[in-house]
Amino acid sequence: PCMNKMPPEIESLQQQGVVIFHGEAEPHPDGTNVWQEALSSIVSGKHNLLYRGGRPDITNAPLPRLTGAIARQFTGRYVPVNAARGCPFRCKYCSVVTMQGRVMRCRMPSIVLEYFRMLSAKYGLARTFFTDDNFARNKHRYEILSGLAELRDQGHRISFMVQADVDACLKDEKLIPALSAAGCSSIFFGIESLNQKNLAAAGKHHNLGRNLQLLWQRCHENNVIVHAAYMIGFQFDTPESVASEVSQLFSFGADHATFFIRGPIPGCEDWVRLLDTGAYIDPDINIYDSQHCCSTQGLEMSKKECETAYFRTWRQFYSLPNMIKARKRFSNR
């Protein structure tokens, strides 16, 4: 859905003279570089209030270099690596498809592998996080994974985590072993809800009826940690149902979990529909941090119930007995 008009918060910024850059900064295949144009015009004092970078081809785009303070910031931590952008799905709460599109654009595997080689040589360890919204849908995934496995065989220390969808990992039985062989230590799965009605209403049809226990057992057999993302504040959620589902998450095999309150993130379909219909959404963008309930439109829970359930999920999942059990899953491997 599209309102066919400038979002009010962006319009407000422009009225204050703030320059807006929409899209991605890499140059386009025809040689145009909107980001460079924007910076040059700002320096010259002859800038526009809106620049559109669009969605450039990133096939041969280099990965950012780590220098100075940025390099020190990531030393010993996960270095972000972006091998692809975009997502083929249409989850209503997610802004990835509006920011990066539904057609996945991928970097050449050689660029990604050279980056890992550089990190390993410079820092003694390439410890990274693939920021791709869905590594399992990257068309070059096996080229990248086999290349990383070769680097490890050569003595390079490589460890990384990825985001991947449940459906792709279940259907492709070779993927989890290949990830493990390449150095993947953890997979971040967007579970969001275990209620099938919630998933259908939110447009996450690729999670419907999927066997999480089978998938996560496969992960554990390959020494891969399961990190589940779960949202509170779906249409059919209640405080009781949330508590029940968090227990199920752990019993199914989730080792780690991150919890979020579903909110109308600016740009996602939820946000557009609420704004277009005049429904109430909190005007303070500062609290759109996944820890506050910004709209109760269509929910069975109140704002207080939603936020109380959110904070309770952390204590419930990360209880001492649960963490001991999670550790024992890997104790004999």
C-alpha positions, 0 to 999 in steps of 0.5 A: 500500500502507498499513500502517494504522498510524502510521509508527514515526519519527512515532510516536517523535516524538510520544512525545517531545512533538513536534507533527506537522502532516500535509498542506497549510496552505491553508484549506479551501473550508468556511473551516476552517484547520487550520494556523491552529488548530494555531498558535493551540493551540500558543501557548495551550499546549493543543495536540494532537500531530497535526493533519491539514491534508489536501489543500485546494482551491488554485484561488484560493489566493495565492502566498507573498509575498517579504518581508525576508530571504526576498526577499533570499535569492531576489534574482537566483536562481530563485523557486519558483512552485507552480501545481499540486500532485499527479501522476497517476502511481504511481512506487514511489520517489516520495512526491508521490502520497502527500503531494499526491495523484494528482488535480492541483489547479491555481491560477487562471492569473490568480494565477500571471500576476499573481505574475510581473508583480509579480516583474518590476516589483519586481526587474526580472526574473521568474526562476522555477522551477515546482515543480509535479511535472509542469507538462505535466499542468497543465490551465491550462498553455496559459493560463499560457504564453500569458499569460507570452508576452504579458508578455514582448511587453510588455517584462517580463523572464521566464525559468523552468524547469519539470518535465515528463514525457517522454510528455506532451511527446512527444505534444503537439508544440505544448508545447515551442514554447509553453514557449519562447515564454513564456520557458522556459529549461530542462525537468527530465525525470525519466528515472530509468533507460534500462533498460526492465525497471527502469522497468516494475518501478518503475511508471514505465510512461509512460517505456517506449519513448519516443524521448528523442532526438526530444524533446530535439532538439525542445527544442534547436530551441526553445532549451530546455536539457534537464536529465535526472534519473537514478537509481542503485540500481534492481533491474537496475542494475550498475556497468557498466550505469549507466556505459553509460546515463550515456553514452547520456543525453548522446549522446541530448541531455541538456545537464545531469543530476542524479543520485540514489541511489534510496532508500526515501523515507519515505511512498513505496511503496518505503518502505512495502513495505520497512517492512511486510515487515521488510526492512532500511532504514537507521534514520538518516533524516539520510542519506536525501539521495539520496547514500547507499544506504539499502537494498540489498533486491532490488538486484544491487549492494552498498551500496559499489558503488551509492555508488561508481557514484553519485559516478562518474556526476557526473565521467563526465557533466560531463567537459570534452569533454561540456560543450564538446559541450553548449555547441556544441549552442546555439552556432549558435542 
